[in-house]
Amino acid sequence: MTDLPNDSARDVPVDATAAAEHFFAGARDAGLAHVVLSPGSRSTALSLAVTRTPNLPYSIELDERVAAFVALGYAATSGSPVALICTSGTAAANYLPAVAEASLSNVPLIVITADRPPEHQHWGVGQSFDQRGLYHRQVRDEITMPVGGEGGARFCVLAGARAAETARSAHGPVHVNWAFRLPIEPTAPPIDPPKTPHLGGAARRAGDDDIDYLLSLLKKSRRPLIIAGPRTISVVNGVDAALADAKRLLDAAKALSIPILADVLSGLRGAGLRSEALIDAPSLAVTAPSAPEPDLIIRLGNTPTAKVQRLWWEKQAAQHVLVDPLNDWHDPSHLLTARLTSPPASLLAGVAAAQSDLGDSAWLTRWQGVGSAVARAIEETLLSWSTTTEAHVASALSASATTIDRIVASSSMPVRDLDTFTPVGAAPRVLANRGINGIDGVVSTAIGAQMASTHGRTYALVGDVAAIHDIGGVLSAGRNDVPLTIIIPNNDGGGIFSLLPIRDALDDEEFNELFHTPHGTTFSFLQDHPGITVIQSSDVRDALLQTRNHDGVVVIEVTVDTPERMAFADALRDAIRSLPQP
């Protein structure tokens, strides 16, 4: 351990701003990559400390809810801890949706809420309520800081380092609640950057027990199948390491002749990844009459985006192995017969290295044939349709974005459409807040994703209702001149509900009032705001091509019709059902 601030026998209190400077220096050295702060009075020491901390990038968002999703997008894209700062009171409560998403999606956030001192609590002082435990079980750790700088410099350095290290290693949010007394203005000059302990730690490797166990199952299996859900590949150690892990996993699966049904959020699609083990049209391949039946299902990552996959595997007479290095227990069907805790890339690579001649190439070939046939049916149905649906929008976007770009999708229909209509060999990486599946904060998440990226462009595929929810994020992106393209298929309401059983249970008037909820909003009004260009067109590919190198925010609004989308879905379902039987 290197030297920490030396306050002799005890850690002497320091000025509140200096204490915060020590905290952020410790957090920075333990991996904190960025800070998103919102203006406020009680958080003055925190905000000033961030600006005084060398080599710590920061950005400012006026709306705390927007700020939280910006931080979420940055952390989810980079894999590095990102901090949030707000003043006391309801500002902290506005972080909750993003904190819950970070918890369930294993995203490293450090949520720092300024607070009033104890003598203000429960005495009728404005802008104060008990913020301890505010996020309850949604955080991995909760650190209550001593008031102002009373904890001393040494403690503050360690507290910052602990917050960042816990967010990174525990894969989730940490809450730091910090009360400050008046005066809140700094009384001392900026500190010299302190030295902090090295917390390091090597990446986890697959355990021999897990490798031996899976190897024993594969020796008995004739028809193994991998289902790779969202976040199969973690970016916690950086994007380059994630890409290397993805390639290792794909190479191992190919060597073992194990087909992979990879979710669009798995980290195994996009970024130029290719493999014979990846099955085309994975979310619909399981619905084909010729879909082969596995005897061993190896589940990686979170629960898949496509519910149809879960319904399918529930019908299979197969063993279910859950690979669960983050202890998330993603087993909605309660079918697992074994649970392994090794990282998936290391585990599969270890098995392949031990015995790569286990697989049956004919089994892999059967799945390849099914995937190719379903992919052709999708392509032919898209080409034969005379009007633009949400499916066409998703297909056009995935074809237009490049390997250096990224797409952030709403958690309702957009991510499902990208999962279905994006070829497995398509270029862009796709992200979505599918931990808690909320539709709020999508544009703000995309802002964070763009800020965390050194190249390429970020595209946000956002439903009209989700865009209305995060209109503050759209305005923030325009105000800050973020290079962002927002594609909004506008069906004037909650079109996704038309695909659910409730549509047939209610008459048109009742359904529209309670579920479709037409809002009558178009997004042309955004054209009047600085930094935002609006294009209303049904030719998505042309609009994307025109705005490829645009400097600011582009909103592409596409009018779509929900009954037309339902007819398209029926036609595609019929096309797949008519594929030849085995």
C-alpha positions as CSV (number, residue, x, y, z in Angstrom):
1,M,0.0,0.0,0.0
2,T,1.3,3.4,-0.9
3,D,1.3,6.5,1.4
4,L,-1.9,8.1,2.4
5,P,-2.3,11.6,3.9
6,N,-0.5,11.5,7.2
7,D,-2.4,13.1,10.1
8,S,-0.2,11.5,12.7
9,A,-2.1,9.8,15.5
10,R,-5.6,10.7,14.3
11,D,-7.2,11.8,11.1
12,V,-7.6,15.5,11.6
13,P,-10.8,17.2,10.2
14,V,-10.3,19.3,7.1
15,D,-12.2,21.9,5.1
16,A,-15.3,20.3,3.5
17,T,-14.2,21.0,0.0
18,A,-10.7,19.6,0.7
19,A,-12.3,16.5,2.2
20,A,-14.3,16.0,-1.0
21,E,-11.2,16.5,-3.1
22,H,-9.5,13.7,-1.2
23,F,-12.6,11.5,-1.7
24,F,-12.6,12.1,-5.5
25,A,-8.8,11.6,-5.7
26,G,-9.2,8.2,-4.1
27,A,-12.1,7.3,-6.3
28,R,-10.3,8.4,-9.4
29,D,-7.2,6.3,-8.6
30,A,-9.5,3.3,-8.0
31,G,-11.1,3.6,-11.4
32,L,-13.7,6.4,-11.3
33,A,-13.9,7.5,-15.0
34,H,-16.4,10.4,-15.1
35,V,-18.7,12.5,-12.9
36,V,-22.1,13.8,-13.8
37,L,-23.2,16.6,-11.5
38,S,-26.4,18.7,-11.2
39,P,-26.3,22.2,-9.8
40,G,-27.3,22.7,-6.2
41,S,-26.3,24.6,-3.0
42,R,-25.8,21.8,-0.4
43,S,-23.6,19.9,-2.9
44,T,-21.3,22.9,-3.4
45,A,-18.2,21.3,-1.8
46,L,-18.7,18.1,-3.9
47,S,-19.1,20.1,-7.2
48,L,-16.0,22.3,-6.5
49,A,-14.0,19.3,-5.5
50,V,-14.7,17.6,-8.8
51,T,-13.5,20.6,-10.8
52,R,-10.4,20.8,-8.7
53,T,-9.5,17.1,-9.0
54,P,-6.9,16.6,-11.8
55,N,-7.6,14.1,-14.6
56,L,-11.2,13.6,-13.6
57,P,-13.6,14.4,-16.5
58,Y,-17.1,15.7,-15.6
59,S,-20.2,17.0,-17.2
60,I,-23.2,19.0,-16.0
61,E,-26.9,18.0,-16.3
62,L,-29.7,20.3,-15.1
63,D,-32.2,17.5,-14.5
64,E,-31.2,14.9,-12.0
65,R,-33.3,12.1,-13.7
66,V,-31.5,12.9,-17.0
67,A,-28.2,13.1,-15.2
68,A,-28.7,9.6,-13.7
69,F,-29.4,8.0,-17.0
70,V,-26.5,9.8,-18.7
71,A,-24.2,8.3,-16.0
72,L,-25.8,4.9,-16.5
73,G,-25.2,5.1,-20.2
74,Y,-21.6,6.1,-19.7
75,A,-20.9,3.4,-17.2
76,A,-22.7,0.7,-19.2
77,T,-20.7,1.6,-22.3
78,S,-17.3,2.0,-20.7
79,G,-17.5,-0.6,-18.0
80,S,-15.9,1.9,-15.6
81,P,-17.5,3.5,-12.5
82,V,-19.2,6.8,-13.0
83,A,-20.3,9.1,-10.2
84,L,-23.4,11.2,-9.7
85,I,-23.7,14.3,-7.5
86,C,-26.8,16.1,-6.4
87,T,-28.1,18.4,-3.7
88,S,-30.3,17.3,-0.8
89,G,-34.0,16.5,-0.9
90,T,-36.0,15.3,-3.9
91,A,-33.1,15.7,-6.2
92,A,-31.8,12.4,-4.8
93,A,-35.1,10.7,-5.2
94,N,-35.0,11.4,-9.0
95,Y,-32.0,9.1,-9.2
96,L,-34.0,6.0,-8.2
97,P,-35.1,4.7,-11.7
98,A,-31.5,4.7,-13.0
99,V,-30.1,3.3,-9.7
100,A,-32.6,0.4,-9.9
101,E,-31.6,-0.2,-13.6
102,A,-27.9,-0.1,-12.6
103,S,-28.5,-2.6,-9.9
104,L,-30.3,-5.2,-12.1
105,S,-28.0,-4.6,-15.0
106,N,-24.8,-4.7,-13.0
107,V,-23.7,-1.2,-13.9
108,P,-21.1,0.5,-11.7
109,L,-22.5,3.8,-10.4
110,I,-21.4,5.9,-7.4
111,V,-24.4,7.9,-6.3
112,I,-23.3,10.8,-4.1
113,T,-26.2,12.7,-2.4
114,A,-25.5,15.8,-0.4
115,D,-27.5,16.0,2.8
116,R,-28.4,18.3,5.7
117,P,-26.6,17.7,9.0
118,P,-28.3,15.7,11.8
119,E,-29.5,18.8,13.6
120,H,-31.7,19.7,10.6
121,Q,-33.3,16.3,10.3
122,H,-37.0,16.1,11.5
123,W,-37.0,19.7,12.7
124,G,-38.9,21.2,9.8
125,V,-35.9,22.4,7.9
126,G,-36.6,22.7,4.2
127,Q,-35.2,20.3,1.6
128,S,-34.4,17.6,4.1
129,F,-35.6,14.1,4.7
130,D,-33.9,10.9,5.8
131,Q,-31.8,10.0,2.8
132,R,-30.0,7.1,4.4
133,G,-31.3,3.9,2.9
134,L,-33.0,5.8,0.2
135,Y,-32.1,3.2,-2.5
136,H,-32.5,0.3,-0.1
137,R,-31.7,-3.0,-1.7
138,Q,-30.8,-1.5,-5.1
139,V,-27.3,-0.6,-4.0
140,R,-24.3,-2.9,-3.3
141,D,-23.0,-0.8,-0.5
142,E,-24.0,2.4,1.4
143,I,-21.4,4.7,2.8
144,T,-22.5,7.4,5.3
145,M,-19.8,10.1,5.4
146,P,-19.1,12.1,8.5
147,V,-20.5,15.7,8.3
148,G,-18.4,17.9,6.0
149,G,-14.7,17.2,6.5
150,E,-15.0,15.8,10.0
151,G,-13.8,12.4,8.9
152,G,-10.4,13.7,7.9
153,A,-8.3,13.4,4.8
154,R,-7.1,9.8,5.2
155,F,-10.6,8.5,5.7
156,C,-12.0,10.4,2.7
157,V,-9.3,9.0,0.4
158,L,-10.1,5.4,1.5
159,A,-13.9,6.1,1.3
160,G,-13.6,7.3,-2.3
161,A,-11.4,4.3,-3.2
162,R,-13.8,1.9,-1.5
163,A,-16.8,3.4,-3.3
164,A,-15.2,3.0,-6.8
165,E,-13.7,-0.4,-6.1
166,T,-17.0,-1.8,-4.7
167,A,-19.0,-0.4,-7.7
168,R,-16.5,-2.1,-10.1
169,S,-16.0,-5.4,-8.3
170,A,-19.6,-5.9,-7.1
171,H,-21.0,-4.8,-10.5
172,G,-23.5,-2.3,-9.3
173,P,-24.4,1.0,-7.6
174,V,-23.0,2.3,-4.4
175,H,-24.7,5.1,-2.4
176,V,-22.6,7.7,-0.6
177,N,-24.6,10.1,1.6
178,W,-22.7,13.2,2.7
179,A,-24.1,15.9,5.0
180,F,-22.6,19.4,5.0
181,R,-23.0,22.3,7.4
182,L,-22.8,26.0,6.6
183,P,-20.6,27.6,5.6
184,I,-20.4,25.4,2.5
185,E,-18.0,27.6,0.6
186,P,-14.3,26.5,0.5
187,T,-11.9,28.1,3.1
188,A,-8.7,26.6,1.8
189,P,-6.9,26.4,-1.6
190,P,-7.0,23.1,-3.6
191,I,-5.1,20.2,-2.2
192,D,-2.1,18.5,-3.6
193,P,-3.3,15.2,-5.1
194,P,-2.9,12.5,-2.4
195,K,-1.5,9.0,-2.9
196,T,-4.0,6.2,-2.6
197,P,-3.7,2.5,-1.9
198,H,-3.5,0.1,-4.9
199,L,-6.6,-2.0,-4.9
200,G,-5.9,-3.8,-8.2
201,G,-6.9,-7.4,-8.4
202,A,-6.7,-9.8,-11.3
203,A,-9.6,-10.8,-13.4
204,R,-11.4,-13.9,-12.3
205,R,-10.6,-17.1,-14.2
206,A,-12.7,-20.2,-14.6
207,G,-12.3,-22.7,-11.8
208,D,-11.1,-26.2,-12.6
209,D,-14.2,-27.7,-10.9
210,D,-16.5,-25.8,-13.2
211,I,-14.5,-26.8,-16.3
212,D,-14.5,-30.5,-15.2
213,Y,-18.2,-30.5,-14.5
214,L,-19.2,-28.9,-17.8
215,L,-16.8,-31.2,-19.6
216,S,-18.5,-34.2,-18.0
217,L,-21.9,-33.0,-19.2
218,L,-20.7,-32.4,-22.7
219,K,-19.2,-35.9,-22.9
220,K,-22.7,-37.3,-22.2
221,S,-24.6,-34.8,-24.4
222,R,-25.2,-35.3,-28.1
223,R,-27.2,-32.0,-28.7
224,P,-25.8,-29.1,-26.5
225,L,-27.0,-25.6,-27.2
226,I,-25.8,-22.2,-25.8
227,I,-28.4,-19.5,-25.2
228,A,-26.6,-16.2,-24.6
229,G,-28.7,-13.6,-23.0
230,P,-28.0,-9.9,-22.4
231,R,-24.7,-9.0,-20.8
232,T,-23.2,-12.4,-21.4
233,I,-19.9,-10.5,-22.0
234,S,-19.2,-7.9,-19.3
235,V,-17.5,-4.6,-20.1
236,V,-16.3,-4.2,-16.5
237,N,-12.6,-4.5,-17.6
238,G,-13.1,-2.3,-20.7
239,V,-14.4,-2.6,-24.2
240,D,-11.2,-4.1,-25.6
241,A,-11.2,-6.9,-23.0
242,A,-14.9,-7.6,-23.6
243,L,-14.2,-8.0,-27.3
244,A,-11.4,-10.4,-26.6
245,D,-13.6,-12.4,-24.3
246,A,-16.4,-12.5,-26.9
247,K,-13.9,-13.9,-29.5
248,R,-12.6,-16.5,-27.0
249,L,-16.1,-17.7,-26.3
250,L,-17.1,-17.8,-30.0
251,D,-13.9,-19.7,-30.9
252,A,-14.5,-22.2,-28.1
253,A,-18.1,-22.8,-29.2
254,K,-17.0,-23.4,-32.8
255,A,-14.3,-25.8,-31.7
256,L,-16.9,-27.7,-29.6
257,S,-19.6,-27.5,-32.4
258,I,-22.1,-25.9,-30.0
259,P,-24.6,-23.6,-31.6
260,I,-25.2,-20.2,-30.0
261,L,-28.5,-18.4,-29.9
262,A,-27.1,-14.9,-29.1
263,D,-29.3,-12.1,-27.8
264,V,-28.7,-8.7,-29.5
265,L,-27.6,-7.4,-26.1
266,S,-25.3,-10.4,-25.3
267,G,-22.0,-8.8,-26.4
268,L,-21.5,-11.6,-29.0
269,R,-23.1,-9.6,-31.9
270,G,-21.9,-6.4,-33.4
271,A,-18.4,-4.8,-33.3
272,G,-17.4,-7.0,-36.3
273,L,-17.8,-10.3,-34.5
274,R,-18.3,-13.3,-36.8
275,S,-18.5,-17.1,-36.0
276,E,-20.0,-20.2,-37.6
277,A,-21.4,-21.0,-34.1
278,L,-23.7,-18.0,-34.2
279,I,-27.1,-19.0,-35.5
280,D,-29.0,-16.5,-37.7
281,A,-32.3,-15.1,-36.5
282,P,-31.9,-16.6,-33.0
283,S,-35.1,-15.1,-31.5
284,L,-37.3,-16.6,-34.2
285,A,-35.3,-19.8,-35.1
286,V,-36.8,-21.6,-32.1
287,T,-40.3,-21.1,-33.6
288,A,-39.4,-22.9,-36.9
289,P,-41.0,-26.3,-37.4
290,S,-37.5,-27.7,-38.0
291,A,-35.9,-26.3,-34.8
292,P,-33.8,-29.1,-33.4
293,E,-34.4,-30.2,-29.8
294,P,-31.3,-30.0,-27.4
295,D,-30.6,-32.3,-24.6
296,L,-28.3,-29.8,-22.8
297,I,-29.0,-26.0,-22.6
298,I,-26.1,-23.8,-21.4
299,R,-27.5,-20.5,-20.3
300,L,-25.2,-17.5,-20.3
301,G,-26.0,-13.9,-19.2
302,N,-29.4,-12.5,-18.3
303,T,-32.8,-13.6,-19.3
304,P,-33.2,-13.2,-23.1
305,T,-35.0,-10.2,-24.6
306,A,-37.3,-12.6,-26.7
307,K,-39.9,-14.2,-24.4
308,V,-40.5,-16.8,-27.1
309,Q,-37.1,-18.3,-26.3
310,R,-38.1,-18.8,-22.7
311,L,-41.4,-20.4,-23.7
312,W,-39.5,-22.7,-26.1
313,W,-36.9,-23.9,-23.6
314,E,-39.6,-24.7,-21.1
315,K,-40.9,-27.3,-23.5
316,Q,-37.5,-29.0,-24.0
317,A,-36.5,-32.2,-22.2
318,A,-33.0,-30.9,-21.5
319,Q,-30.7,-30.3,-18.6
320,H,-30.3,-26.5,-17.9
321,V,-26.9,-25.3,-16.8
322,L,-26.8,-21.6,-15.7
323,V,-23.4,-19.9,-15.9
324,D,-23.8,-17.2,-13.3
325,P,-20.5,-15.4,-12.3
326,L,-22.4,-12.4,-10.9
327,N,-24.7,-14.4,-8.7
328,D,-27.8,-13.0,-10.4
329,W,-29.8,-16.3,-10.6
330,H,-31.4,-15.5,-13.9
331,D,-33.6,-18.6,-14.0
332,P,-37.2,-17.3,-14.6
333,S,-38.5,-20.8,-15.5
334,H,-36.9,-22.4,-12.4
335,L,-35.4,-25.2,-14.5
336,L,-31.7,-25.1,-13.7
337,T,-30.1,-28.4,-13.0
338,A,-26.6,-26.9,-12.3
339,R,-25.2,-23.5,-11.6
340,L,-21.6,-22.6,-12.4
341,T,-20.0,-19.3,-11.3
342,S,-17.0,-19.1,-13.6
343,P,-16.8,-16.3,-16.3
344,P,-18.4,-17.7,-19.5
345,A,-15.5,-17.0,-21.8
346,S,-12.9,-18.5,-19.5
347,L,-15.2,-21.5,-18.8
348,L,-15.9,-22.4,-22.5
349,A,-12.2,-21.7,-23.5
350,G,-11.1,-24.0,-20.7
351,V,-13.4,-26.8,-21.8
352,A,-12.3,-26.4,-25.4
353,A,-8.7,-26.5,-24.4
354,A,-9.2,-29.6,-22.4
355,Q,-11.0,-31.5,-25.1
356,S,-12.0,-29.8,-28.3
357,D,-13.1,-32.9,-30.2
358,L,-16.3,-33.4,-28.3
359,G,-18.7,-31.7,-30.7
360,D,-20.9,-33.1,-33.5
361,S,-20.5,-30.9,-36.6
362,A,-23.8,-32.3,-38.0
363,W,-25.7,-30.9,-35.0
364,L,-24.2,-27.4,-35.6
365,T,-25.0,-27.7,-39.3
366,R,-28.7,-28.5,-38.5
367,W,-29.0,-25.3,-36.5
368,Q,-27.2,-23.3,-39.1
369,G,-29.7,-24.5,-41.7
370,V,-32.7,-23.5,-39.5
371,G,-31.2,-20.1,-38.8
372,S,-30.5,-19.4,-42.5
373,A,-34.0,-20.4,-43.5
374,V,-35.6,-18.1,-40.9
375,A,-33.3,-15.2,-41.8
376,R,-34.4,-15.6,-45.5
377,A,-38.1,-15.6,-44.5
378,I,-37.5,-12.4,-42.5
379,E,-35.7,-10.7,-45.3
380,E,-38.3,-11.7,-47.9
381,T,-41.2,-10.5,-45.7
382,L,-39.5,-7.2,-45.1
383,L,-38.9,-6.7,-48.8
384,S,-42.5,-7.7,-49.8
385,W,-44.1,-5.3,-47.4
386,S,-45.3,-2.0,-49.1
387,T,-45.4,0.2,-46.0
388,T,-42.8,1.1,-43.3
389,T,-43.3,-0.6,-39.9
390,E,-41.2,-0.6,-36.8
391,A,-39.5,-3.8,-38.1
392,H,-38.3,-1.9,-41.2
393,V,-37.0,0.9,-39.1
394,A,-34.9,-1.5,-36.9
395,S,-33.7,-3.3,-40.0
396,A,-32.6,-0.1,-41.7
397,L,-30.8,1.2,-38.6
398,S,-28.9,-2.0,-38.1
399,A,-27.8,-2.0,-41.7
400,S,-26.8,1.7,-41.7
401,A,-24.7,1.8,-38.5
402,T,-21.0,0.8,-38.6
403,T,-18.8,-1.3,-36.3
404,I,-17.6,1.8,-34.5
405,D,-21.2,3.0,-33.8
406,R,-23.6,2.0,-31.1
407,I,-27.3,1.8,-30.8
408,V,-29.2,2.5,-27.5
409,A,-32.8,1.1,-27.7
410,S,-35.9,1.5,-25.7
411,S,-36.9,-1.5,-23.6
412,S,-40.3,-2.0,-25.2
413,M,-40.6,-2.7,-28.9
414,P,-37.3,-1.1,-30.2
415,V,-35.0,-3.6,-28.4
416,R,-37.2,-6.5,-29.4
417,D,-37.2,-5.4,-33.0
418,L,-33.4,-5.0,-33.0
419,D,-33.1,-8.5,-31.5
420,T,-35.3,-9.9,-34.3
421,F,-34.4,-7.9,-37.3
422,T,-30.7,-7.3,-36.8
423,P,-28.6,-9.9,-38.5
424,V,-26.2,-11.6,-36.2
425,G,-23.3,-10.4,-38.3
426,A,-24.4,-6.8,-38.3
427,A,-22.0,-4.1,-37.4
428,P,-23.2,-2.0,-34.4
429,R,-23.1,-2.8,-30.8
430,V,-26.6,-2.6,-29.2
431,L,-27.3,-1.4,-25.6
432,A,-30.6,-1.2,-23.7
433,N,-31.7,-0.7,-20.1
434,R,-33.0,-4.3,-19.8
435,G,-32.3,-4.8,-16.1
436,I,-35.6,-3.4,-14.9
437,N,-36.9,-2.8,-18.4
438,G,-38.1,0.7,-17.9
439,I,-38.7,3.0,-20.8
440,D,-37.5,6.2,-19.1
441,G,-34.2,7.8,-19.6
442,V,-33.4,6.2,-23.0
443,V,-32.1,9.4,-24.7
444,S,-30.2,10.4,-21.6
445,T,-28.6,6.9,-21.5
446,A,-27.6,7.4,-25.2
447,I,-26.0,10.8,-24.3
448,G,-23.8,9.0,-21.7
449,A,-22.9,6.2,-24.2
450,Q,-21.7,8.8,-26.7
451,M,-19.7,10.7,-24.0
452,A,-18.0,7.4,-23.1
453,S,-17.0,6.6,-26.7
454,T,-13.9,7.9,-28.5
455,H,-15.2,7.2,-32.0
456,G,-18.4,6.6,-34.0
457,R,-21.9,7.8,-33.5
458,T,-24.6,6.9,-31.1
459,Y,-28.1,6.1,-32.4
460,A,-31.1,6.0,-30.0
461,L,-34.0,4.0,-31.3
462,V,-36.8,5.3,-29.1
463,G,-40.6,4.7,-29.0
464,D,-42.7,7.8,-29.1
465,V,-43.9,7.4,-25.5
466,A,-40.3,6.8,-24.3
467,A,-39.2,9.9,-26.2
468,I,-41.9,12.0,-24.4
469,H,-40.8,10.5,-21.1
470,D,-37.2,11.8,-21.7
471,I,-37.8,15.0,-23.6
472,G,-35.5,16.7,-21.2
473,G,-32.7,14.4,-22.4
474,V,-33.4,15.4,-26.0
475,L,-33.2,19.1,-25.1
476,S,-30.0,18.4,-23.1
477,A,-28.3,16.7,-26.0
478,G,-29.2,19.6,-28.3
479,R,-28.0,22.2,-25.8
480,N,-24.7,20.4,-25.3
481,D,-24.2,19.7,-29.0
482,V,-24.0,15.9,-28.5
483,P,-23.5,14.0,-31.9
484,L,-26.6,11.9,-31.5
485,T,-29.2,10.5,-33.9
486,I,-32.6,9.8,-32.3
487,I,-35.0,7.6,-34.4
488,I,-38.6,7.7,-33.2
489,P,-41.1,5.4,-34.8
490,N,-44.3,7.2,-33.8
491,N,-47.4,5.1,-33.6
492,D,-49.2,7.7,-31.4
493,G,-49.3,5.7,-28.2
494,G,-48.4,2.4,-26.6
495,G,-48.4,0.2,-29.6
496,I,-46.8,-2.7,-27.7
497,F,-50.0,-3.3,-25.9
498,S,-51.7,-4.3,-29.1
499,L,-49.4,-7.4,-29.2
500,L,-50.6,-8.5,-25.7
501,P,-53.7,-10.6,-24.8
502,I,-55.4,-7.5,-23.3
503,R,-56.0,-6.3,-26.8
504,D,-58.5,-9.1,-27.5
505,A,-60.1,-8.8,-24.1
506,L,-61.3,-5.2,-24.5
507,D,-63.3,-3.3,-27.0
508,D,-61.6,-0.6,-29.1
509,E,-62.7,2.4,-27.0
510,E,-61.7,0.8,-23.7
511,F,-58.4,-0.5,-25.0
512,N,-57.4,2.9,-26.5
513,E,-58.3,4.8,-23.4
514,L,-56.4,2.6,-20.9
515,F,-53.6,1.1,-22.9
516,H,-52.8,2.6,-26.3
517,T,-53.4,6.1,-24.9
518,P,-53.0,8.2,-28.0
519,H,-51.0,11.4,-27.2
520,G,-51.3,13.3,-30.5
521,T,-47.7,14.5,-30.3
522,T,-45.4,14.9,-33.2
523,F,-41.8,15.9,-32.6
524,S,-41.5,18.7,-35.2
525,F,-41.5,21.2,-32.3
526,L,-38.0,20.2,-31.4
527,Q,-36.8,21.9,-34.6
528,D,-37.2,25.2,-32.7
529,H,-34.6,24.2,-30.1
530,P,-30.9,24.9,-30.5
531,G,-28.7,22.1,-31.8
532,I,-31.6,19.9,-32.9
533,T,-32.5,19.0,-36.5
534,V,-35.8,17.2,-37.2
535,I,-36.4,15.0,-40.2
536,Q,-39.9,13.5,-40.8
537,S,-39.6,10.7,-43.3
538,S,-40.6,7.1,-44.0
539,D,-37.3,6.5,-45.8
540,V,-35.1,5.7,-42.8
541,R,-32.0,4.6,-44.7
542,D,-31.9,7.8,-46.8
543,A,-32.4,10.0,-43.7
544,L,-29.6,8.1,-41.8
545,L,-27.3,8.5,-44.8
546,Q,-28.0,12.2,-45.1
547,T,-27.2,12.8,-41.4
548,R,-24.3,10.4,-41.0
549,N,-21.8,13.2,-40.4
550,H,-24.0,15.7,-38.7
551,D,-22.4,17.5,-35.8
552,G,-25.3,17.9,-33.5
553,V,-28.6,16.1,-32.7
554,V,-30.8,14.7,-35.4
555,V,-34.3,13.5,-34.7
556,I,-35.7,11.2,-37.4
557,E,-39.5,10.8,-36.9
558,V,-41.2,7.9,-38.8
559,T,-45.0,7.6,-38.7
560,V,-46.0,4.0,-38.3
561,D,-49.3,2.3,-37.9
562,T,-50.0,-0.3,-35.2
563,P,-52.6,-2.4,-37.1
564,E,-50.1,-2.5,-40.1
565,R,-47.4,-3.8,-37.7
566,M,-49.7,-6.5,-36.4
567,A,-50.5,-7.6,-40.0
568,F,-46.7,-7.7,-40.7
569,A,-46.1,-9.8,-37.6
570,D,-48.9,-12.3,-38.7
571,A,-47.3,-12.5,-42.2
572,L,-43.9,-13.2,-40.8
573,R,-45.2,-15.8,-38.4
574,D,-47.0,-17.6,-41.3
575,A,-43.8,-17.5,-43.4
576,I,-41.8,-19.2,-40.7
577,R,-44.5,-21.8,-40.0
578,S,-44.5,-22.7,-43.7
579,L,-40.8,-23.6,-43.7
580,P,-40.1,-27.2,-44.4
581,Q,-40.4,-29.8,-41.6
582,P,-37.2,-31.8,-40.8
